[in-house]
Amino acid sequence: MGTKGATVVSLWSQKHNEDFNILSVGKIFRHSGVSLLVGCQDGVIRVYKVPCVPGAKLKLQSVLETKGGPIQALKIHNVTKFHSNDVVVGDSRGTLTVFSNEQILNRRVLSEHSVDCLQIDEDATGSVSVVTSDSDGNLCAVLPYSELWRLRLRDFIVPTKIPSCASVIKSLLAVDLTEGSGQTSNYVLAADSSKNLHVIQQGSVVMSLRTPCVVTAKHITRPNYGQSKAAVSRELFPMMAKGHFISHGDENGNSKSHQVALGGQTGSVYIFSNFEILSEEYANVQWPVTQLCSLPRDTHAMLLCSGHFNKLYVYQNKKLLCCHETSDWVNSIATVDVDNDGDMEVVLGCLDNTIETLKIEAR
């Protein structure tokens, strides 16, 4: 369904047989073409070949056994430098697992708590680290065989009426930001449940900003038997989205400098730009936002937004382009060029285990 300046076409949709929390797409190992990775409740990652023909069905390529708990975080990146992309996984038992060429290269327990957020931080030289956060508010950066740094969120929280021990990390995002000098550097942004956004570089908090609301936008925790979907709202672990969403100042001389969209419990979306959170709302969907994803475009990126509603909203430069009905609440969004036309398609995962691929085009 398309309205107000864009069309959305469903290329294929399929019910997955196993419950899943998160999905990702990309080229992995020595597989030909693009793979769809589905991180499941049973601790298994199921790998499928992404269909490039409308109406086609998913074809299972391989199964990756983590030997751990339900998958909570999943990234595709070449962290080993072995000439192909690896798969990095965080689970509810606090374990981080790195798969290289179909095998477990490294498996370690990072925390007594669930690893809920995972990002790959890469600097200008190509050096990478895996940055994770757990459900107790701890951050950790590691390499496949060593630990780089750790820090506790509560040590950096400005005192508020909310006890610091209750604050947890709601979102992590690795992003390149342009400084006032014009130099671009890599940072990790961490949003917490006490309305703070922490800017972190190499294990040091260089800045903390107050957010207008609690940032909540990542995968939705799957309800237990007898639980309503709304009952898990306080258990959300969010994700931010990076892109160039609006024109703001001179962007430190860089028209494509990364901005960050922050989705909130109130339904508001705000933009972080030039190391400040803009006071004006980018959008407001009236319901808690739990998923954000950007689609690059020549001028301003499209921002995809979902949450406690059976819809996917598509915005560009603060304008609502279209709204697509979904089968259930969306718990994961990924992008991939399915048909090799140079434009990214969108892969959605929903709480009812539906996986759907969409093509979104501005009119």
C-alpha positions in Angstrom: 0.0 0.0 0.0 1.5 3.4 -0.9 0.3 6.9 -0.1 1.7 10.5 0.0 4.7 10.1 -2.3 6.0 6.5 -2.2 5.0 3.0 -3.2 5.6 -0.2 -1.3 5.6 -3.5 -3.1 5.8 -6.8 -1.2 8.2 -9.1 -3.1 7.7 -12.2 -1.0 6.3 -13.1 2.4 6.7 -16.4 4.4 6.0 -17.7 7.8 9.1 -19.0 9.6 8.8 -22.4 11.4 10.8 -21.4 14.5 10.3 -18.4 16.8 12.9 -15.7 16.2 14.1 -12.5 17.8 16.3 -10.9 15.2 17.4 -11.2 11.6 20.2 -9.9 9.5 21.2 -10.0 5.8 24.5 -10.0 4.0 27.2 -12.0 2.4 28.8 -14.5 4.8 31.6 -17.1 4.7 32.1 -18.4 1.2 28.4 -18.5 0.3 27.5 -17.2 -3.1 25.0 -14.3 -3.1 23.2 -12.7 -0.1 22.1 -14.7 2.9 19.3 -14.2 5.4 20.3 -15.0 8.9 17.5 -15.7 11.4 18.4 -15.7 15.1 16.0 -18.0 16.9 14.7 -18.7 20.4 16.4 -22.1 20.5 19.9 -20.6 20.2 20.2 -21.6 16.5 20.9 -19.3 13.6 19.2 -20.5 10.4 20.8 -19.3 7.2 18.7 -19.0 4.0 19.5 -17.9 0.5 17.6 -14.6 -0.1 15.1 -15.1 -3.0 15.7 -12.7 -5.9 12.4 -13.6 -7.7 9.1 -12.3 -6.4 7.0 -14.9 -4.8 9.9 -17.3 -4.3 10.4 -19.3 -1.0 13.3 -19.3 1.4 15.8 -22.1 0.9 17.8 -23.3 3.9 21.6 -23.1 3.3 23.0 -24.0 6.7 22.4 -24.1 10.4 24.7 -22.4 13.0 24.5 -23.9 16.5 25.6 -21.4 19.2 25.1 -24.0 22.0 23.7 -21.1 24.0 20.4 -19.3 24.8 17.9 -17.3 22.7 19.7 -15.1 20.2 19.4 -11.4 21.1 22.0 -9.7 18.9 23.4 -10.5 15.5 25.9 -8.9 13.2 27.6 -9.7 9.9 31.2 -8.3 9.6 34.7 -9.4 8.8 36.1 -9.2 12.4 38.7 -11.9 11.9 40.2 -10.5 8.7 40.1 -14.0 7.1 38.9 -12.5 3.7 35.1 -13.2 4.2 32.4 -11.9 6.5 32.0 -13.6 9.9 28.8 -13.9 12.0 28.9 -12.4 15.5 26.1 -13.4 18.0 25.0 -12.3 21.5 22.6 -14.4 23.5 20.4 -14.2 26.6 23.0 -16.2 28.7 25.6 -13.4 28.3 27.6 -15.4 25.7 29.3 -13.9 22.6 29.9 -16.4 19.7 32.0 -15.7 16.6 31.5 -17.9 13.6 34.1 -18.0 10.8 33.7 -20.2 7.7 30.7 -22.1 9.3 32.6 -23.0 12.5 32.7 -21.5 16.0 36.0 -19.6 16.1 35.5 -18.2 19.6 32.9 -18.5 22.3 33.1 -16.6 25.6 30.9 -15.5 28.4 30.9 -11.7 28.7 28.3 -11.3 31.4 26.1 -13.0 33.9 23.3 -11.1 32.1 21.8 -11.1 28.6 23.8 -9.5 25.8 21.1 -7.4 24.3 22.9 -4.9 22.1 25.9 -5.5 19.8 27.7 -3.2 17.4 30.9 -3.4 15.3 33.1 -0.3 15.8 35.5 0.3 13.0 38.1 3.1 12.8 39.7 4.9 9.8 42.5 2.3 9.6 40.0 -0.6 9.4 40.6 -1.9 12.9 37.4 -3.3 14.4 36.1 -4.2 17.8 32.9 -5.9 18.9 31.0 -3.6 21.4 28.3 -5.2 23.5 26.0 -4.1 26.3 24.1 -6.3 28.7 20.8 -6.1 30.6 22.6 -4.8 33.8 24.1 -1.7 32.1 27.6 -2.9 31.4 29.5 -2.2 28.1 32.4 -4.4 26.8 34.6 -4.1 23.7 36.4 -7.3 22.5 38.4 -8.8 19.7 37.9 -12.4 18.7 40.6 -13.5 21.2 41.0 -10.6 23.7 39.2 -7.9 25.7 39.8 -4.2 25.0 37.8 -2.3 27.6 34.8 -2.4 30.0 32.8 0.3 31.6 29.7 0.4 33.8 26.9 2.7 32.7 25.9 3.7 36.2 29.3 5.3 36.8 28.5 8.0 34.2 24.8 8.7 34.9 23.9 12.2 36.1 21.9 11.8 39.3 18.2 11.9 38.8 15.0 10.8 40.6 15.5 7.5 38.9 17.9 5.3 41.0 21.1 4.7 39.0 20.9 1.0 39.6 17.6 0.9 37.7 19.2 2.4 34.5 20.0 0.1 31.7 21.4 0.6 28.2 18.5 0.8 25.8 20.5 1.1 22.6 23.9 1.0 21.0 25.1 2.4 17.7 28.5 2.6 16.1 28.7 5.7 14.0 31.2 8.0 12.3 30.7 11.7 13.4 32.3 14.8 12.0 33.9 17.0 14.7 34.1 20.8 14.6 37.6 20.6 13.1 36.2 18.8 10.1 37.8 15.5 11.1 35.6 12.4 11.1 36.0 9.9 13.9 34.3 6.7 15.0 32.2 6.7 18.2 29.7 4.4 19.9 26.4 6.0 21.1 24.7 4.4 24.1 21.2 5.5 25.1 20.0 4.6 28.6 16.7 4.3 30.5 17.4 7.5 32.5 17.1 9.7 29.4 20.8 10.0 28.7 22.7 9.6 25.4 26.4 8.8 26.0 29.0 9.4 23.4 31.8 6.9 23.8 35.2 6.6 22.1 37.7 3.8 22.9 36.1 3.1 26.2 35.9 6.7 27.4 32.6 8.7 27.8 33.5 11.9 26.0 30.0 13.5 26.3 26.6 12.8 27.9 23.4 14.5 26.7 19.9 14.5 28.1 17.3 13.0 25.7 13.7 14.3 25.5 12.3 10.9 26.3 13.5 7.3 26.9 14.9 6.1 23.6 13.3 2.8 22.7 13.8 1.2 19.3 15.2 -2.3 18.7 13.8 -5.8 18.7 10.8 -6.5 20.9 11.2 -9.1 23.6 9.0 -12.1 22.7 6.1 -12.4 25.2 6.0 -15.5 27.4 3.0 -17.8 27.3 0.0 -15.9 28.5 1.7 -12.5 28.3 0.3 -9.7 26.2 2.6 -7.9 23.7 2.1 -4.6 25.7 3.3 -6.3 28.9 6.8 -6.5 27.5 7.1 -2.8 26.6 9.4 -2.1 29.6 11.7 -4.8 28.4 12.4 -3.2 25.0 16.0 -3.0 23.9 16.3 -0.3 21.3 18.3 0.5 18.2 19.1 3.9 16.7 19.4 4.6 13.0 22.2 6.6 11.2 21.9 8.5 7.9 21.5 12.0 6.5 17.9 12.8 7.4 17.6 16.6 7.4 19.6 19.7 6.5 21.0 21.1 9.7 23.6 23.9 9.6 26.6 23.2 7.5 27.1 19.7 9.0 30.7 20.8 9.8 31.2 21.3 6.1 30.1 17.7 5.3 26.8 17.4 3.6 26.7 13.7 4.2 27.8 13.7 7.8 26.0 11.0 9.8 23.0 12.0 11.8 21.2 9.6 14.2 17.5 9.1 14.5 16.3 8.4 18.1 12.9 6.7 18.6 11.1 7.1 21.9 8.5 5.5 24.2 6.2 8.5 23.5 6.2 7.8 19.7 8.5 10.7 19.0 11.5 10.6 16.8 14.4 13.1 17.3 17.6 13.7 15.4 21.1 13.8 16.9 23.3 16.1 14.7 26.5 18.0 15.2 26.8 16.5 18.7 23.4 17.8 19.8 19.9 16.5 20.0 17.6 18.8 18.1 14.6 19.9 20.1 12.1 19.7 17.2 10.5 16.4 16.6 11.3 14.7 13.3 8.1 12.7 13.5 5.6 11.3 16.0 3.7 8.1 15.4 1.7 8.3 18.7 2.8 4.8 19.9 6.1 3.5 21.3 8.8 3.2 18.6 10.8 0.0 18.7 12.4 -0.2 15.3 14.2 2.4 13.2 16.1 1.8 9.9 17.4 4.1 7.2 17.3 3.8 3.4 20.0 6.0 1.7 18.8 8.3 -1.0 20.5 11.0 -3.1 19.4 13.9 -0.8 17.8 12.8 2.5 17.6 9.2 3.7 14.3 7.6 4.1 13.5 6.6 7.7 11.6 3.4 8.4 9.7 3.4 11.7 7.7 0.6 13.5 6.7 -0.2 17.0 3.6 -1.1 19.0 1.4 -1.1 15.9 1.0 -3.4 12.8 2.5 -0.9 10.4 5.7 0.4 8.9 5.9 4.1 8.4 8.2 5.6 5.9 9.4 9.2 6.3 11.7 11.4 4.3 12.8 14.9 5.4 10.1 14.9 8.2 7.4 14.0 5.7 5.3 10.8 5.8 5.7 9.2 2.5 3.7 6.0 3.0 2.4 3.4 5.5 2.6 -0.4 5.0 0.4 -2.8 6.9 2.2 -5.6 8.6 1.0 -9.0 9.9 2.1 -8.2 13.5 4.4 -5.9 15.4 7.8 -5.7 13.7 10.7 -7.1 15.8 13.5 -6.8 13.3 14.4 -4.7 10.1 17.2 -5.3 7.7 18.1 -3.9 4.3 19.7 -5.6 1.3 19.9 -5.2 -2.5 17.9 -8.2 -3.5 17.6 -7.6 -7.3 21.1 -6.0 -7.8 19.5 -2.7 -9.1 21.6 -0.5 -6.8 18.7 0.2 -4.4 18.2 -1.4 -1.0 15.1 -3.5 -0.3 13.7 -4.0 3.2 13.4 -7.3 5.1 10.9 -7.3 8.0 10.6 -9.8 10.8 7.4 -9.9 12.8 6.3 -11.3 16.1 4.0 -13.9 14.4 7.2 -15.2 12.7 6.4 -13.7 9.3 9.4 -12.6 7.2 8.6 -10.2 4.4 10.7 -8.4 1.8 9.6 -5.0 0.5 10.6 -2.7 -2.3 10.1 1.0 -1.5 10.2 3.6 -4.2 9.5 7.3 -4.0 7.1 8.6 -6.6 
